Amino acid sequence: MKDHENEENLPSGVAISWGLGKQPQRGPKRELSIKQIVETAIEIADKDGLAALSMNKVASTLGFTTMSLYRYIPSKDDLLLLMQDAVCDVPFPTDDEETDWREKMREYVRVSTGIIQDHPWFNDIPISGIPVTPNQLKMVDIALRSTRDLLLNDYEKMSIVLLLSGYARWCGTIMKDMNRALQAGKSPGAFNGIDYSTALKKLVTPEGYPDLYPVLMSGAYTEENEEENTVGDDFDFGLERILDGIEHYLISKRAQ
């Protein structure tokens, strides 16, 4: 960290992410670093989940006392924030002026969902405010690039970023839960419903479920007839409809 106080009055974890504050004046003979601590914490959370993560676990993994860690990172909440920021430091395709805005938005959602896929604990940390750490703000900046040449004001641009980010977070959460269940031994058929198709067709009646019944009987609900599926991947389908909505909004604005 830079050798000066946190003049911006930022929360401690945010200040650390920006390199503000003072280095510990005293510490163990073999010095730690914030980067070491955060990387070790990420490794633990990636392997064993967020429930297994503690300051004590990180310290013992590194071969230090827990108090040694607190000289660098004041609390576990600060550590979690720094972990989230660190995993947002991801490669992103070079900004290509020839790429249309729809593809740029698709890429942003893919990258955002990929972070959650690679680090399933990411969404286990509750949202506590707007992004304010450097790498998370880079993600916002990347998302805004897709709106750069669109006829939108700043509030509309940020609303679209929030929409895309929310969709990516939702997709990432569903994928994370599915992967965890599969790793725990759950059948893939439990997710697409094929395991329960025969039973459901007996239990679901047209009288009790008038709109679900024909969908169930067609095989669409349990993905029985994938060759007849003209939609494709559910997550991609949802994203394309969001992009269609944005495009419709742009057309209406141009017509005003």
N, C-alpha and C positions, 0 to 999 in steps of 0.2 A: 504494500500500500504506500501511497505517497506520504511523506513525512509532514502532514499538517492535519489539523482538526477537521471534523466534518462541519464545515461552515454552512453548508446548505440545509442543515437540520433534517437530513433524511433519516429514515429508520436505519438501524445499524446494519442489517443485512443488505439493504439497497446501497448504503454508503460503501460497504466492503466491495460490492460488485463493481462499483465505479472506481475503486482504488483510492477512496478517501479515508482519512483517519491516520492513526499512528501505528507503527509496528510495535509489537510487544517489547517492552524494555528488558524484561527478564523472561527466560524460558529455559527449556531443557538444553543440555549441552549439545545434543544433536538436534539442530533446529528443524522444526516443522515448516510447512508452508500452507497457505490457504488452498492452493491448487491440489496439494497432496491430500488434504483432508476431504475436499469436495470429491475428488476422483475416487477415493476409497469408499466414501459414502455411496456414490453412484454404483460402484461395483457390488456393494452389499445389497442395495435396494434392487438392482437388476437381477441378482441371483436369488434372493430370499424374500423380496417384497418389502414394502415400507414398514410393516409391523415388526420386522426383524432389525430395523435400523434404530440405533441409539448412539448418543455421544460416547457412551462407554464402549459399545461394540466397535465404533470407528477407532477409538483410542487404543483399544487392545489389539486390533488388527495392525495398527501402525507401530505398536510397541511403546506407547506413551501412556501417561496417566490421563484421566478424563479432564483434570484441571488444566493440563497442558493445552488441550484443544480450546478450552474456554478463553485462553489468552489471545486466540486468533479469531474465533467465531463465538460470540457471546451466548447464543442459544441454539436449540435444535430448530426452532422456527427460522432462524437466520440461515442455518445450514440447508434446510429444505428449499428456501428461496434461491440460494446459490446453486444448488443442484439443478433446479429447474432452469435457471439461466444458463448453466454450463451446457446442458443437453440441447439447448436451442442454438448453439453455435454449430450449425450444420452447413455443409456445402449447398449452394443453390445455383441453378443454371444461370449462366451469364445473361444479363439483361439484353435481350435481342429486340431491336426495334421492329423487326419483321414479324415477330410473334404476336398474334392478335390477343386482345384482352381476355378472351374466353380461355385460351390455352394458358395464359399467365395465371389466371385464377385457378384453373385445374391444378397447375403445378404447385401453387401455394397450398392448396388443400392436401395434395399428395404428400408434400414435405411435412406439413403439420401433423397429418395422420401418421406418417412414418416415425415421427418422434415418439408418439404414444406407443406405437408398435414395438419400437426398440427399447422403450423404457416404460413398461406398463404401470409403474407407480406414479407416473406424471400426473394423471388425472385423479389419483387418490388424494392429492393435496388440494384442499378446497381453494376456490378462487377468493382472494381477499382484497382485490382492488384491480385497478388498471395496470398493464405492464409498465414497469418503471426501471427495470434493469437493462443493461446494454444489449445483451443478445436477444432478449424478448422484444425490445424496441426495434431491433434489426428485422425481426419477423414482421412487425407492424409495417416497417418501411418497405419490406419486400411486397407485402400485400398491397400497399398503396401504389406500387409501381404499375399494377394491373389497371389502375384507374386513372393513370397519369393523363392520358389523352382523351378521356371521356368527358362529356358535357355534364359535369357534376360539381356541386360546391363541396367545400371541405367536410361539412356535416354529412352529406350524402355519401361521400367517399368512406368516412369512418363507419357509417352504418353498414355499408357493404362489407367492409373488413370484419366487423363484428358478426355479420351474418355468415360469412365464409368460415371464420374462426369457430363459431358455434357449431356449424355443421361438421367441421373437421374433428372437433372435440367429441361430438356425439358419435360419429363413425368410429373414432379411435376407441371410445369407451365400449361400444358393442363388440368390436374386433378383439379388444383386450379380454372382455368377459368370455367370449367364445374360445379364445386360445387357452385361457386358464382352465376352462371346463374340459376341453379336449385333452390338455396335459394331465388333468386329474383322472382321465379315463372315460369321460362321457362319450357316448356314441355320436358321430357326425349326424346320424339320422335323427337324433333328438333335436338338432337345430333346424334342419329343414323340414322336420315333422314327419318324414317317411316312416319312422319307427311307430308312429301313432296313427297313421293314415287309416288303416282298416277300422280301428276302434272309433275314431272320430266320425267316420262315415255312418256308423251305427248310432252314435250318441247325438250328433248334431242333426236336428230335424228342420224342415222348411217352416214349420209352425213356430218353433222357438227361435230360430236364427234365419229369418227370411232372406237377408242379404248375404250372409256368410255361406249359407248352404250351397248355392250354385257355384260359388268360388271354390269351396272345398271339394265338391264333386268333380269339378273340372281338373283338379290336381294342382291348381295354381297356389293354393294355400300351403301345401306341403311340398311344393316343387317336384311333383312326380313326373311331369312331362317337360323336362328341361329343353328338349328339342323344339318344343312349341313356344318357348319363351322368347318373345320378340323384344323384350325390354333390355335384357342383359344383366350385368351386375347391379344389384339393388342400390349400392352406394353411388355408383356412377350415374344411375338413372336419376337419383335424387339430386345430385349435383347439377346435372344437365337441366333439370327443371328449374333449379335456382337461377342458373345462368340465363335460361329463357326468360324468366321473370325480370332479371336485370336488363336484358336486351329490350324487352317490351317497355320498360320504364324509360330507357334511353330514347326509344322511338317516340314515345309520347312527349318527352321533353323537347325533342327536336321539332315536333309538330306545333308546339305552343307559340 
